[in-house]
Amino acid sequence: MPYWLVKILSPVVGELLDSQKNTRNQVEEVKSKIAAGIKPERKTIFHQLLDPDTYEGHMVPSLDELAEESFVVCTATSDTTSNAMTIAMYNVVTNPVIYENLKKELRNKFLNKEAMLSFKTLEKLPYLTVVIKA
């Protein structure tokens, strides 16, 4: 069935196909950057999986294999991750001390409401780190 027809007949399946396409595009992007010799700011699992030195005599997975694997990992983890985040957020907002301390740390770090919350900045916040790991 053509993709355009799937999107009309079943928007949910269309979104699933879009997600599958996006994960493939991300793997392709990493692979092309590696081939171009561009060093990543932060390595991902795909950098490791596409590194021929990792395999010592074994074959590097194909683009199709990596795209399928990444889609499976993303879809499998989305449900468990969302459940864990829901429980964590519930525990934060129902505990006034934790909520206020976390809010204070975030507001102090990001005084400008226009500021981007980058991963590098967030991972250096001690209270947020404790809340996430607890």
N, C-alpha and C positions, 0 to 999 in steps of 0.2 A: 504494500500500500504506500503511495507517495506520502512523503513527510507533510506536505501542506494539507493533505486530506486528513491525516492522523490528527493534526492540530485542530482541525475543525470538528471532527467527530468526537475526539476525546482530548480536551485541553490538558487533563492530568497526565495522560500518556505523552502528550506533546512536551510538557514541562520535564518529564523524566528523560525524554530524548534530548532535550536542550541541555540538561544537566550532564548527560553522557557526552555530548558534543563538547561542552565546556571543559570537562576533565581531560578529554583528548587534546584539546587546544593547549591546555596548561602543560601537559607532558611534551607536546611538540615545541612549545616555547622554550622549555628548559633544555630540551635536546638541541635546539638550534643555537641557543646561547653557549652551551658547552662546546658545540662544534666550532663556534666563532671565537672560542677562547675567552669568553666573558666570564670573569670570576663573580660568583654570586655574593651578595652582601650577607646572605644567610643561607646555608645549605639546606636542602629539603631531602626527603627520602629519594626523590627522583635523581638528584645529583649523585647520590651513592649508588643507586641501581644502574645508572647509565655510565658509571666509571668502570672501564674495562679492567683496571687493576684490582677491583673488588673480586673478580671472578677467577683469577689465576687458572686459566685453562678451560674455563666454562664460557658458554656463550652469554653475551649481554642480552637481556630480554628485548624483544622487538617492540616497536612503538605500539602495535596492537595489543601485545601482552600487557605492557605497562598501562595503557589507557583502560583496558578492562579491569585490571587489578586496582587502579586508582578509583574507578567508579564503584567497585565493590566495597573498597575501604570507606569511601565517602558516604555511601548510602548506609552501610552497616553501622557506622559510628554516629551518624546523625541522630538516630533515635536514642541511643544510650547517652550521648553527650547532652542532648536536650533534656533528658530526664535528670541527669546529674546537675545541670545548670539550674533547672527549675527548683530542685530541692535546695541547692546552695543559696539561691536568691531568696527563697522563702525563709531560710534560716537567718539570712542577713537582715532582711526587712522586719522580721518579727523579734529581733533582739536589738533594742534601742542603743545599747552600748556599742555593739559591733557596727551597726548602721551609721551612727554618728562619727565613730572613729574613721570608718572607711570614707564617708562623705567628706570629712575634714581633710584627709590625706589627698583625695582626688581634687578637691577644690583648691587646696594650697599649691598643688603641682600645676594645675591648669586654670590659672586665674583668668586667662583670656578664653572666653567661651568659644572663640573662633579657632582655638588651637586644636591641632589634630592629636588624637590619642594614639600615638605610635606604639607598636609592640615593644620596641626597645626602651621607650620611656616607661611604659606600664610594668615591664618585668623588673624594673629597678625599684618599684615602690614596695617597701617592706611590709606594710600592713596588708595591702592587697595580696601580696604573695602568701602571707600567712592565711588569709581568708580562703584563698584558692586551694591551698594545700591541706587545710583542716578538714 
